[in-house]
Amino acid sequence: MISFSQAQENLKALFAGWLDEQTMQTERVSLQQALGRYLASPVFGSLDLPRDNVSAMDGYALSPLSPGAVSSGEEYRLIGESRAGEPYSGPVLNAGECVRIFTGAVVPNSANTVVIQEDVSVSSGQAIVINEAVRIGANIRLQGEEIAAGVEIASAGQQMTPNMVPLLASQGVGEVEVVRMLRVAFLATGDELKAPGETLGTGDIYESNLASIQAVLGAYRLELHNLGVVEDTPEAISTCLARAAESADVVISSGGVSVGDYDFVRQCVESMGVLTDYKVAMKPGKPVCFGHINRSNNGRALFLGLPGNAVSSFVVLTELYLPALRYLINRHSVVPNQQISATLKEDLKRRAGRLEFQRGVLSSELNSLGQLVWRVSAFGGQDSHRVLGLARANCTIQIPADVAEIPAGTEVTVSVFPWFESLD
């Protein structure tokens, strides 16, 4: 049995070795289709931004009377207007002349200062008077001051996020080159497992782990393939694993990784590739194995084994595998789950020996100083089959392997479920 931290290190090493073997495959997709995915090549600006000198405010664009400053009391003759989409097209402004201008409109080449409308008085329909002195060049956004054509505006390896879309779209970019989505195939084993709608016989249960895997991984830009429930025989399992390994980058199996007479997944994988580890000192989820399955073309697919119990499978997937899977997605770093410190509401007792992830409920409140503090409580039943407690939880409480009792009021480490937008 290995520690949880050792399992994390071994997973990263396994994944890093696999990534080194891969030739990166890419595709061009629209900006919307690229969201959440990673750029395969940099993007360069094709235009200056702004494309011209433009006004930062509503006001008047001037050709100053003096080259040093625009002074209070000066009068300027109004000879035209410039607005977004319809720039001034009249004669060159002479000193002492101005045009009405609006935010974002092109500043005429013969003007070099914009005075805001609040700082002028309109003396007649054809003239304005300056009420507040202003420096030469004020209130003008210069051509290319934000982006110069040809500079890199997005880097290879950068994740495409919604806030990047306005930038790229403003440069006329409609498509980007992104890394191909990771292909993940997953299956479950167990003759007792039935699909929703099927009649349950004695000893049968509805299969839930495939739905759980789909739900957790569905939040990421992955190409998912649900292979369903496989017959509990070495022949059927081997056939399914081999077929999955040929097309998928990662194969995930739920069930069949323990030491029972009908747990065939582990021996099938060992006959088709390598299992690098078996059993991790974590609770729930001790029967865990991962490694790779060889392909017929001398390549290999990664293999991740999950326990059959619903809660064990969920915890292993989210706490152990998911941060490492994010490494395969972004290709440069393991992204840990969000963790915070919280105060335990009630005493917690358990049997020491393994790092434990107890399902809990995290809440926040203001203390006497008006500061936000986090508090957490664990569910009473922590058995690996208790899916009701899992459904009501919004976090897991991490209990170190050598700790048996934690008194109320102690600060503990909490791993927050990523899909909870607010905690109250």
N, C-alpha and C positions, 0 to 999 in steps of 0.2 A: 504494500500500500504506500502511495506517495502523498505528500502534503498537497493542499490546494495550491499554494504558491509555486510548488515545484511543477504541478500540472500546468499552471499558467505559463511558466517558462518553457516547458516542453512543447506546449501547443504553439507558442510563438516561434520556437525553433523549427518545428515541423512546417508551419505555414510559410516561414521565411525561406526555407529550403525549396518548398514547392513553387513559390513566387519566382525564385531565381531561375527555375527551369522553364518558365512560361515565356513565350513570345507574346508581348502585349497586343491584343486585338482591339481594333477601334472601329467606330462608325460615326457618321455625321448625322445629327438629329437636330430638330428645331429647339429653340430656347426652352419652350415649355416641356418638351420631352427630355431635355437635359437636366431638369431640376432634380437635385439630389445625387446626381452622378458626378464623375470626376473628369476634368478636362485632360485629354491626351496630348494636346499641343497648346502652346500659348496663343493668345489672341492679341492682335496689334490694332491700335487705333488707325482708322483710315481717314479721319477728319480732325481738324482742329476743333476744340471745344472751349469757348464758343467759336463758331465759324467766322464771325466778324466781331468788331468792337460793338458791344451792345449795352444798352442802358440797364443799370441795376435798379432803377426807380422810375416812377412816374414823375415827369417834370419837363425841363426844357434843356435842349442841347445847344450850347453856346459856342460862338467864335469870340473869345474874350477881347475886350477893349485893350487890356494890358497883358503882356506875356507872363507877368508874375503872379497875378491873383485876380479873382473876381470879387469886386468890392461892393459893400452895401451902398445902395443909392444909385448904382449904375442902371441905365435903361437900355434894353435890347429890343430891336425891331423883330417882330414875329413874321416869318415868311413862309412857313410850311409846317408839315407834320410827318412824323415817322412812327409807324406802329408795327407790331409783329405781323410778318407776312406781307407788309406793304411799306417798304422803306421810302424815305424821302428821295425824290428824283429830280428836284429842282436845281437851280443854279448854285454854284459854290457860295458858301456863306462867307461874307466879309466880316471884318471885325465889327462887333456891335450888333450882329444879327443872330437869330436863334430859330429853332424849330420846336414845336410841341413834340414830346416824345413819351413813349410808354414803356413799361418794364419789358425787357426782352427784345425791344426794337433795335434795328441797326442804327448806330450813331454815324451821321454823315462824316465823310473823311475830312471835311473842312471844319468840323467841331471837335473840341478836345475836352469839354467839361459838361457835366450835367448837374444842374441845380434842381433840387427837389421842389415840387409844386407848392409845398407848405412854406417855402422860404422866398416866395415871390408875390408880388401884387400885380394884377393885370390892370395896367393904367388905361388901356383902351383895347379894342379888339385887335390891334395891330402891334402892341408893345407890352413888355413886362418890366417891372422894377425889382431889383434885387434887394431883399430885406436882410439877408444874412450873408456875410462874406463866405466864400468857399474856395478851397484850393484848386489849382489847375489839375485836371485829370480826375476829379471826384466823380463817384457814382457811375463809373464805366468799367464793365468787365471786358478785359482785353482779349483779343483773338488768341486762342490757344493757351490761355493762362491756366486752365484746368487740365486739358489734354492737348498734347502736340501730336499731329499726325505721325504715325510710325512708332510711337512708344508702346511698350507692352502694357496692356490694361487688364489682362487675366493670365495667370500662370498655369503651365502644365502641372497637373496634380491637384489643382484647386477644385474644391467642390462647388458645383453650380447651385447657388442659393437664390431665393426670390429677389434679394436686394441687388444682385448682379444684373438682373434683367434690364432695368432702366438704362444702365451704363452701356451694355452691349447693343441694345435696341437703338439707342441714340447715335451709335456709330454705324447703323445700317446693317448690323450683324443679324442674320436670320437663322443661321445654323452654326453649330460648333462641333468639333471633333471630340468625342468622349470615349472612355474605356468601355469595352463591351461589358454588359452586366454579368456578374457572377451567376453561374448556373448551379442551382441547388436542387437535388432530388431527395425526397424523403419517403420513407415507408415505415410500416408497423408490422410486427409479427404477433401472432397469437390466435389460435383457432377459436378462442372464446369471444373474440372481438366482432361486433356486428355494427353495420352502418345504421344511421338514423332511419327509422321507418321499418326496419326489419323486425321480425318477431324474435324476442329473446327466449331461448330455452333455458333449462336449468344450468346454472353456472355461467351463463353468457352475460356480457356487459356491452354497453355501447362504447365504441372506440372514441376517445377524446384527444389523444395525443397528436394525431395528425392535424386536427383542427387547431390545436394549441400552437403547433409549429408554424402553421400557415398564418395564424394571427400575429405571432411575435415577429416572424421574419417578413410578413407582409408590410410592415412599416418601413422597410428599406427597399432601395432600388435593386431588386434581385429578380432573376428569372427562376421562378419556383415551379417544380414539377412534383405533384402529389401522386405517388405510385400506389397508394392504397394499402390494404392489408394483404400480407403475403402468407400463404399457407405455411404452417409450422413444420416444414421438412427441410433438411439440408439441401436437397435438389432444388426446391422452389426458391429458397432464400439465395442460394448461389447464383441461380439464373437471373433473379431480379437484381442482385448486386452487380453482376457482370454487365448487364444491360444498362444499368444506371451509370456505372463508372465510365462507359464508353462515351456518353454524351454530357455528363454533368462534371462540374469542377469539384463539387462537394456532395457526398452522399451521407445522409443522416438516417439512422435506423433507431426506431423506438421499440424497446423490448428485446429479449433474447440475448442480453449481454451478461447475465448472471451465471450461476453454476448449476442450474437445474438440469434435469434429464432432457428437457425439451428446449433448452436455451441454446440454439444452434448458430446464432449470428456471429459470436466471437470466433468459433472454430471455422466458420465459412470465410470470414475475413482473413484469418491467419493462413488459410490455404490459398488465398488469392492475392495476398499482399503481406503487409506487416502491421501488427498492433504494437504501437510504441509504449503504451501504458495500459494498465488494467487495475482498477480500483483506486479511488481517490478518497482521502480522509476528509470527506465533507458529509454533512447531513442536512437534508435528505440527499441521496444520490450516490452512495458509495459504489455501486456497480456501474462504472464508467470506463469506456475504452475509446481510444482514437488512434488513428494511423493512416494507412493508405491502401488502396486497391489497385493492383496493376492492370493496365489496359493492354489490349492485344497489339497496339502500335508502339509499345515500349514506354508510353507515358503512364501517368498514374492519376487517380482521383483521390482526394482527401476523404477520409471516413471519420464520422463522429457517431459514437454510440450513446444512446440515451437509455436510462432505466425505463421499465414498463409502467411503474406507478405514476399516476398523473402529476402529483405535486413534485415528486422527485424529478421527473422528466422536465417539468417547467423550470425548476430551480437550476438544474444543471445547464439547460439551454440558456437561460437569461444571465446567470451569474458566472458561469465558466466559459461557455462557448461564444456567447454573443459579443463580448469585447474583442475576442480573437477574430470572429467573423468580420467585424468592422475593419480589422487590419487587412483582411483579404479584399475588402471593398475599396478602401482608400489607398492600399498598397504602400503605406509608409509608417503607420504607427497603430499600436493597440489603443483603442479608445475605451477607457474604463466606464462603468456605470456611474451615474451621479451619486455621490455619497455625501451625507451631512452628519453632524453630531446632534443627538437629541437626548433629552432627559427621560429616563425610564420612569413610567408612571407607577408600576407595581413591581414587587419583588419578582425575580425570575430565577427558577431553579430547573436544572436539567442534569443529565448524565454527561460528564466531561469525556473527552477522548477524541472528538472530531470537531473541526470548524463547522458551526451550525448556522444555517440561515432560517431564522424563525419568521413566519409571516406575522406582520404587524400593521397597526394603524397609526399613521403619523398625523399630528395636528399641530397647529400653531396658536399662540396666544401672546398677549402683551403682558410683560411683567410690571412690577410697581414703578419702574423707571421709564415705562413706555417703550421698551425694547422688545422686538419680536424674538420669541423663544420657541423652540421645537420640543414637543413631547411625543413619546411613542409608547404604545402598549402592545404586548404580544397576545395572540389568541391562546386560549387554554389548551385546545387540542392541536398538536403539531405533527400528528401521524401523517405519513406520506400519501395516504389515500383521502385525506380530508380536503376535498375541492371547495366546499362551502367557505371555509376560512380563507382559502386562496382567493376566491372571488371577492371577498370583502376587504382584502388587504390592499394597501397601496405602497407597501415597502417590505423589505426583509431586514431583520435585526441580525447583525453579524456577531456571533459569540465565539471568542477564541477557543481553540481546542482544549486548553488546560483550565478553562473556567467552568465551574459547576453552579455557582450562585452569584447573582448580581442584585444588590439591594436597590430598592426604589430610590430615585434621586441621582443615580449614577449616569454619567454621560456614556452613551453607546454609539457605535457606528451603524448608520442606517443606509441601506441601498434603496434609492427611490425608484419605483417603477417609472420608466421614461414616458409613458403615455398619460400620466396624471398632470394636467395643466395647472391645477390649483389644488392646494391641500388645506383643508379647514376642518 
